[in-house]
Amino acid sequence: MASTPEATPYVVEMRNIVKAFPGALALDHVNFQLRPGEVHVLLGENGAGKSTLVKVLSGAYRSDDGEILIDGKPVTIAQPQDALDNGLQFIYQELNLAKNLSVARNMFLGNEPRLVPGIVDEKQLVTRADEYLRKLHIDLNPSVLVSRLSVTQQKMIEIARALTRNAKVIVLDEPTDVLEENSRRDLFALIRELKRVHNVAFVYISHRYAEVAEIGDRVTILRDGSNVGTYEIKDLPFTRMIELMIGGEVKKQYPDLRQPSDEDALRVEDLTSGRILQGISLRVRKGEIVGVTGLMAAGKTELGRAIAGVDPFDSGKIFVRGKEVHPHSPRDGVREGVAYLPEDRKSLGLIQNHSIRDNYLYPSLPRLTRVGVVRQGKLDLEVDEMMRRLSIKAPNSRVMAMSLSGGNQQKAVVAKWLGARCKVMIFDEPTRGIDINGKREIYALMDELLEDGVGILMLTSDYAEALEMSHRVLVLKHGAIAREFARGEATEHDILREAIGEASPSSVSPEASVAAV
């Protein structure tokens, strides 16, 4: 295993870290050691303690017990600035750049070279930014606005910014979650360069387990706030890694989908919206899942939002169970039986500081009120039954939505739309950011919805998910349907080929590539 700290001190060592919240022990004497110049993967299911451990390291939380050492020396990290002062940089899942500022300004924000106090030396700013970009082989004009960059380029700028602040450790939280395949390769190449040339160490958090072996050197696995162990990734088979993480045998990931009806749940004819959606026609039968996939910006989310009434469209027709509908708002969509489950369930799917019960109630208020008064008994019966049916893990329905794991939040969103009697559900990236057991539960839930005759339109950038969880797969390209595949007809390579056109995957630029599986 590792050399002793005395011989080569860990760049970061966390010893016996304890963190408790009211009613929950989030970290139970957790140990974590990071070597210089390594990618150390942090794995665990939602709620295992990964985020809490990182927040303790970042200074966002104070641990209740334990100690942190940097380069073998004990330090106190009481606030985020303490972490920065010790060479620790954190790049979170959500991009954190000022989009109205240039690349150079973002890279040195708060640390700009100055001619005199209060006046930025613009020439020196651009020169220094260009030096860092060239050093990292990032081909960008430092004067360009961040708003004009791709998601991948913005992620690269966040890493470059970390290096301008002399980062010895960079923590990456779900770094590939919004990246396409070629973009992921670019990011991994940059990580390897920083390891080799600059001896930068990385803490890498991801739910995309297949990429762990590709980029990681070692892995520490957490379960229920405790250490399971730290392993050399090359010595740990994939199946064994998952077993250690979930505390049991690996079960079948995808259900066997039941046969759909011949009747339509949803039909869309020639839906057009500016330059985004180009005459899309599709059909979803009762009890059927139709997967929609493609490259980033192909129009997946825009399609779902238009059908549900979230965004307007220019022309076309929408039919729900044979009846033409005209949704001009999400409320209209729900009234017609169409629910949109957004990718960003935390800010758009649920009101986080309200209870499961309240979130369930809001779209069903007309049905669950009498003369303006909520029928409390009926509401409680329905919510409790829905929580039982969907296996929502919470002590009771009055628990705040913000306290639920990602998978349980997704279930709570489904619960409220089932309560509203929706018969068409549009899932946008249904399992993004959800652990392996949570994914299995979401897939089982979707299969159960089919038994009730619900039609599901699943918008996903995960090609394996599209192939395994759909009766049919539609591949979007530039806002139009490039190809439809029947279940079992296509491979991930087939989808990629249709999504990018006639070019081979290796010839596609980072600006037009495919989401990582």
C-alpha positions in Angstrom: 0.0 0.0 0.0 1.1 3.6 0.6 4.4 4.7 2.0 4.4 6.0 5.5 3.5 9.7 6.0 7.0 10.2 7.5 8.7 9.2 4.3 6.4 11.0 1.8 3.7 13.0 3.6 0.3 12.9 2.1 -0.7 16.2 0.6 -4.0 15.8 2.5 -4.8 13.5 5.4 -8.1 13.4 7.3 -8.0 11.4 10.5 -11.1 10.1 12.4 -13.4 12.8 11.0 -16.8 12.9 12.8 -19.7 15.1 11.7 -23.3 14.8 13.1 -26.5 16.5 12.3 -29.7 16.4 14.3 -30.8 12.8 14.2 -28.0 11.6 11.9 -24.3 10.7 12.1 -23.1 11.8 8.7 -19.4 10.9 9.2 -18.3 8.2 11.8 -14.5 8.5 12.3 -13.7 8.6 8.6 -10.1 8.5 7.4 -8.9 9.7 4.0 -5.4 10.1 2.6 -4.4 11.8 -0.7 -1.0 11.3 -2.2 0.7 14.0 -4.3 0.0 13.6 -8.0 -2.8 11.0 -7.8 -6.4 10.9 -8.7 -8.2 9.5 -5.6 -11.8 8.6 -6.3 -14.4 9.0 -3.6 -17.2 6.5 -4.0 -20.4 5.8 -2.1 -24.2 5.9 -2.6 -26.2 9.0 -2.0 -26.1 9.8 1.7 -22.9 7.8 2.2 -21.0 10.9 3.4 -19.0 11.9 0.3 -20.3 15.5 0.1 -20.1 16.0 3.9 -16.5 14.9 3.9 -15.6 17.3 1.1 -17.5 20.1 2.9 -15.4 19.5 6.0 -12.3 19.7 3.9 -13.5 22.9 2.2 -14.4 24.7 5.4 -18.1 24.8 4.7 -18.7 22.5 7.7 -16.8 22.2 10.9 -16.1 18.6 12.0 -17.2 17.6 15.5 -14.0 15.5 16.0 -10.9 14.5 14.1 -8.0 16.4 12.4 -6.8 17.5 9.0 -3.2 17.5 7.9 -1.7 19.2 4.9 1.7 18.0 3.8 1.9 16.2 7.1 1.2 19.3 9.3 -2.0 19.7 11.3 -4.2 22.6 10.1 -7.4 24.3 11.1 -9.9 24.7 8.3 -12.7 26.8 9.9 -13.9 28.5 6.7 -13.5 28.3 3.0 -10.7 30.8 2.8 -8.6 28.5 5.1 -8.9 25.8 2.5 -7.9 28.1 -0.3 -4.9 29.4 1.7 -3.7 25.8 2.0 -3.8 25.2 -1.7 -7.1 23.4 -1.9 -9.5 24.2 -4.8 -13.0 22.9 -5.3 -14.8 22.6 -8.6 -18.4 21.6 -8.0 -21.0 20.0 -10.3 -22.6 23.3 -11.1 -20.4 25.7 -13.1 -19.3 28.7 -11.0 -18.1 31.4 -13.4 -19.1 35.0 -14.1 -20.5 34.6 -17.6 -20.5 38.3 -18.4 -16.8 38.5 -17.8 -13.9 37.4 -19.9 -11.9 34.2 -19.5 -8.9 36.2 -18.1 -11.1 38.1 -15.6 -12.6 34.8 -14.4 -9.2 33.2 -14.0 -7.9 36.0 -11.8 -11.1 37.2 -10.2 -10.2 38.7 -6.9 -6.5 38.3 -7.6 -6.0 40.6 -10.6 -2.6 42.2 -11.3 -2.9 45.9 -10.7 -1.2 49.0 -12.0 -2.1 50.8 -8.8 -4.7 50.0 -6.1 -8.1 49.8 -7.7 -6.9 49.8 -11.3 -6.4 46.4 -13.1 -3.4 46.0 -15.3 -5.5 44.6 -18.3 -2.4 43.9 -20.5 -0.7 41.9 -17.7 -4.0 40.2 -16.9 -4.4 38.9 -20.5 -0.7 38.0 -20.8 -0.7 35.9 -17.6 -4.0 34.2 -18.5 -2.6 33.3 -21.9 0.5 31.8 -20.3 -1.7 29.5 -18.1 -3.9 28.5 -21.0 -0.9 27.7 -23.2 0.7 25.7 -20.3 -2.5 23.6 -20.0 -2.9 23.3 -23.8 -6.2 25.1 -23.7 -6.7 26.8 -27.0 -8.8 29.8 -26.0 -8.6 33.6 -26.4 -8.3 35.0 -22.8 -10.4 38.0 -23.9 -13.5 36.1 -25.0 -16.6 36.2 -22.8 -17.2 33.1 -20.8 -20.9 33.1 -22.0 -19.6 32.2 -25.5 -17.8 29.1 -24.3 -19.0 25.5 -24.3 -19.7 23.7 -21.0 -16.4 21.8 -21.4 -14.4 24.9 -22.0 -16.0 26.5 -19.0 -15.0 23.5 -16.9 -11.4 23.8 -18.2 -11.4 27.5 -17.2 -12.4 26.5 -13.7 -9.4 24.2 -13.5 -7.1 26.8 -15.0 -8.3 29.3 -12.4 -7.5 26.8 -9.6 -3.9 26.7 -10.9 -3.5 30.5 -10.9 -4.1 30.2 -7.2 -1.3 27.6 -6.7 -3.6 24.7 -6.2 -1.9 21.6 -5.0 -5.2 19.8 -4.6 -8.3 20.0 -6.9 -11.6 18.5 -5.8 -13.8 17.6 -8.8 -17.5 16.8 -8.0 -19.2 15.0 -10.8 -17.0 16.7 -13.4 -18.3 14.8 -16.4 -22.0 15.0 -15.6 -22.6 17.6 -18.2 -19.9 16.7 -20.6 -20.0 14.7 -23.9 -17.6 11.9 -24.7 -14.9 13.8 -26.6 -15.1 16.6 -24.0 -14.7 14.0 -21.3 -11.5 12.8 -23.0 -10.2 16.4 -23.2 -10.8 16.8 -19.4 -9.1 13.5 -18.6 -6.1 14.5 -20.8 -5.8 17.7 -18.8 -6.0 15.9 -15.5 -3.2 13.6 -16.6 -1.1 16.5 -17.7 -1.6 18.3 -14.4 -0.6 15.1 -12.5 2.5 14.4 -14.6 3.8 18.0 -15.0 2.6 19.8 -12.0 2.1 17.0 -9.4 -1.4 18.2 -8.7 -3.5 15.8 -6.7 -7.2 15.3 -7.4 -10.2 14.1 -5.3 -12.6 12.8 -7.8 -16.3 12.2 -7.0 -18.6 10.5 -9.6 -21.6 8.2 -10.0 -20.3 7.2 -13.4 -18.5 4.1 -12.2 -17.2 2.9 -15.5 -14.9 5.9 -15.8 -13.4 5.3 -12.3 -11.0 2.7 -13.7 -10.1 5.0 -16.6 -9.0 8.0 -14.6 -8.5 6.9 -11.0 -5.4 5.6 -9.2 -7.0 4.7 -5.8 -10.5 4.6 -4.5 -11.9 5.2 -1.0 -15.4 3.7 -0.5 -17.8 5.1 2.1 -21.0 3.5 3.2 -23.4 5.0 5.8 -20.9 7.6 6.9 -18.1 5.0 7.5 -15.0 3.8 5.7 -15.4 0.6 3.8 -11.7 0.7 2.7 -9.2 2.3 0.4 -8.0 0.2 -2.6 -5.7 0.4 -5.6 -8.2 0.6 -8.5 -6.1 -1.6 -10.8 -6.5 -4.4 -8.2 -10.3 -3.9 -7.6 -12.7 -5.6 -10.1 -15.6 -3.4 -11.1 -18.3 -5.8 -9.7 -16.4 -6.1 -6.4 -16.2 -2.3 -6.2 -20.0 -2.0 -6.5 -20.6 -4.8 -4.0 -18.4 -2.9 -1.4 -20.2 0.3 -2.1 -23.8 -1.1 -1.7 -23.0 -3.7 0.9 -24.3 -6.7 -1.0 -24.4 -8.5 -4.3 -24.9 -6.5 -7.6 -28.5 -7.0 -8.7 -29.9 -6.7 -12.2 -29.8 -3.0 -13.1 -32.6 -2.8 -15.7 -36.1 -4.3 -15.5 -37.7 -6.4 -18.3 -40.1 -3.8 -19.7 -43.7 -4.9 -20.1 -45.6 -4.8 -23.4 -47.2 -1.5 -24.2 -50.8 -0.9 -25.4 -51.7 -0.1 -29.0 -53.5 3.1 -27.9 -51.7 6.4 -27.9 -50.9 8.2 -24.6 -49.2 11.1 -26.5 -48.9 12.1 -30.1 -47.0 15.0 -31.4 -47.3 16.2 -35.0 -44.8 18.6 -36.8 -43.7 20.4 -33.6 -41.6 23.4 -34.6 -40.0 26.1 -32.4 -37.7 28.6 -34.1 -34.3 27.0 -34.9 -34.5 24.6 -32.0 -37.2 22.1 -32.9 -37.6 21.3 -36.6 -40.9 19.6 -37.4 -40.8 16.8 -34.8 -43.5 14.1 -34.9 -43.6 11.2 -32.4 -45.9 8.8 -30.7 -45.9 7.3 -27.2 -48.3 4.5 -26.5 -49.9 3.7 -23.2 -47.5 1.7 -21.1 -44.5 2.6 -23.4 -41.2 4.3 -22.7 -39.8 6.2 -25.7 -36.3 7.3 -25.2 -35.0 10.5 -26.8 -31.3 11.0 -27.0 -28.6 12.9 -28.9 -25.8 15.3 -28.5 -25.8 18.3 -26.2 -28.0 21.1 -27.6 -29.8 18.6 -30.0 -33.1 19.8 -28.6 -34.0 17.1 -26.0 -34.9 19.4 -23.1 -36.6 21.9 -25.4 -38.8 19.2 -26.8 -40.0 18.1 -23.4 -40.6 21.6 -22.2 -42.6 22.5 -25.3 -44.9 19.4 -25.0 -45.5 20.1 -21.3 -46.4 23.8 -21.9 -43.2 25.1 -20.1 -42.0 26.9 -23.3 -44.1 28.1 -26.3 -43.7 26.6 -29.7 -44.4 28.1 -33.2 -46.5 25.4 -34.8 -47.5 21.8 -34.6 -50.1 19.7 -32.7 -50.1 17.8 -29.4 -52.6 15.0 -28.6 -53.0 13.4 -25.2 -55.0 10.1 -25.3 -56.5 11.2 -28.6 -57.6 14.7 -27.6 -55.8 17.7 -29.0 -54.4 19.9 -26.2 -53.0 23.4 -26.2 -50.7 23.8 -23.2 -49.6 27.4 -22.7 -48.2 26.9 -19.3 -47.1 24.0 -17.0 -50.5 24.3 -15.2 -52.2 23.8 -18.6 -50.0 20.7 -19.2 -50.8 19.2 -15.9 -54.5 19.9 -16.4 -54.3 17.9 -19.6 -52.5 15.1 -17.9 -48.9 15.9 -19.0 -46.1 16.2 -16.3 -42.6 17.4 -16.9 -40.0 16.0 -14.5 -37.0 18.4 -15.0 -33.3 17.5 -15.0 -32.8 20.0 -12.2 -35.2 18.4 -9.7 -33.7 20.3 -6.8 -34.6 23.8 -8.0 -37.4 23.1 -10.5 -38.9 19.8 -9.4 -39.6 20.4 -5.8 -39.8 23.3 -3.3 -36.9 22.3 -1.2 -37.9 24.0 2.1 -41.4 22.5 2.0 -42.4 19.0 3.1 -43.0 15.9 0.9 -46.7 16.3 1.9 -46.9 19.9 0.8 -45.1 19.2 -2.5 -47.6 16.4 -3.2 -50.5 18.7 -2.4 -49.8 21.7 -4.6 -50.6 20.3 -8.1 -53.6 18.5 -6.6 -55.1 21.4 -4.7 -58.4 21.5 -6.7 -59.0 17.8 -6.1 -58.0 17.8 -2.5 -59.9 20.9 -1.3 -63.6 21.4 -0.5 -64.9 24.9 -0.3 -61.4 26.2 -0.1 -60.3 23.9 2.8 -57.8 21.1 2.3 -59.1 17.7 3.1 -56.3 16.8 5.5 -57.3 13.2 6.2 -57.6 12.3 2.5 -54.3 14.1 1.8 -52.5 12.2 4.6 -53.9 8.8 3.4 -52.8 9.5 -0.2 -49.3 10.7 0.6 -48.6 7.8 3.0 -49.8 5.3 0.4 -47.7 7.0 -2.3 -44.6 7.0 -0.1 -45.2 3.3 0.6 -45.9 2.4 -3.1 -42.8 4.3 -4.4 -40.6 3.3 -1.4 -39.7 6.9 -0.6 -37.2 6.6 2.3 -38.2 9.2 4.9 -39.5 9.0 8.5 -42.8 10.6 7.5 -44.4 12.9 4.9 -43.6 16.1 6.9 -39.8 15.7 6.2 -38.4 18.6 4.1 -37.7 17.8 0.5 -34.1 19.1 0.9 -33.3 16.3 3.3 -34.0 13.6 0.7 -31.3 11.9 -1.4 -31.3 12.4 -5.2 -33.2 9.2 -5.9 -35.8 9.9 -3.2 -36.3 13.4 -4.5 -37.0 12.0 -8.0 -39.5 9.7 -6.4 -41.2 12.6 -4.6 -41.5 14.4 -7.9 -43.1 11.3 -9.5 -45.5 11.0 -6.5 -46.9 14.5 -6.9 -47.6 14.0 -10.6 -49.2 10.7 -9.9 -51.3 12.5 -7.4 -52.3 15.0 -10.0 -53.5 12.1 -12.2 -51.0 12.7 -15.0 -51.0 10.0 -17.7 -48.0 11.2 -19.7 -44.7 11.8 -17.9 -41.7 13.4 -19.4 -38.5 12.4 -17.6 -35.6 14.7 -18.3 -32.3 13.0 -17.3 -34.1 10.8 -14.8 -31.0 9.3 -13.1 -28.4 12.0 -13.5 -26.4 12.3 -10.2 -28.1 9.3 -8.7 -26.2 6.3 -7.2 -26.5 2.7 -8.5 -29.2 1.6 -6.1 -31.2 4.8 -6.7 -31.0 4.3 -10.4 -32.4 0.7 -10.0 -35.2 2.0 -7.9 -36.1 4.8 -10.5 -36.0 2.2 -13.3 -38.3 -0.1 -11.3 -40.6 2.8 -10.6 -40.8 3.7 -14.3 -41.6 0.1 -15.2 -44.4 0.2 -12.5 -45.9 3.3 -14.1 -46.2 1.4 -17.3 -48.6 -1.0 -15.6 -50.9 1.9 -14.9 -51.0 2.8 -18.6 -48.7 5.9 -18.2 -46.8 6.9 -21.3 -43.2 8.0 -20.7 -41.0 10.2 -22.8 -37.5 9.8 -21.4 -35.0 12.5 -22.4 -31.5 11.2 -21.6 -27.8 11.7 -22.6 -27.0 8.2 -21.3 -27.0 5.9 -24.3 -27.0 2.7 -22.2 -30.0 4.1 -20.3 -31.8 4.9 -23.6 -31.2 1.5 -25.1 -32.0 -0.6 -22.0 -35.0 1.5 -20.6 -36.9 2.2 -23.9 -39.2 0.3 -26.1 -38.1 2.7 -28.9 -35.2 5.2 -29.1 -35.4 8.4 -31.1 -32.0 10.1 -31.9 -32.2 13.9 -32.2 -29.8 15.9 -34.4 -30.1 19.7 -34.7 -33.7 19.7 -33.4 -35.0 17.0 -35.7 -35.4 13.2 -35.5 -32.4 11.6 -37.3 -33.3 8.0 -36.7 -35.7 5.8 -34.7 -34.4 2.4 -33.3 -36.6 -0.4 -32.1 -35.7 -2.1 -28.9 -32.7 -4.4 -29.3 -31.9 -3.0 -32.8 -29.1 -0.6 -31.9 -25.8 -0.3 -30.0 -24.4 2.8 -28.4 -22.1 3.2 -31.4 -25.2 3.2 -33.7 -26.7 6.0 -31.7 -23.5 8.0 -31.7 -23.2 7.6 -35.5 -26.7 8.9 -36.0 -26.3 11.8 -33.5 -23.2 13.2 -35.2 -24.0 12.3 -38.8 -21.7 10.5 -41.2 -18.5 11.4 -39.5 -16.8 8.8 -37.3 -16.7 9.4 -33.5 -13.0 10.0 -33.6 -13.3 12.8 -36.1 -15.8 14.8 -34.0 -14.7 18.0 -32.3 -15.1 18.6 -28.6 -17.9 21.0 -29.6 -20.0 18.2 -31.1 -19.6 15.1 -29.1 -21.6 12.6 -27.1 -22.5 12.2 -23.4 -20.4 9.8 -21.4 -22.0 6.6 -20.3 
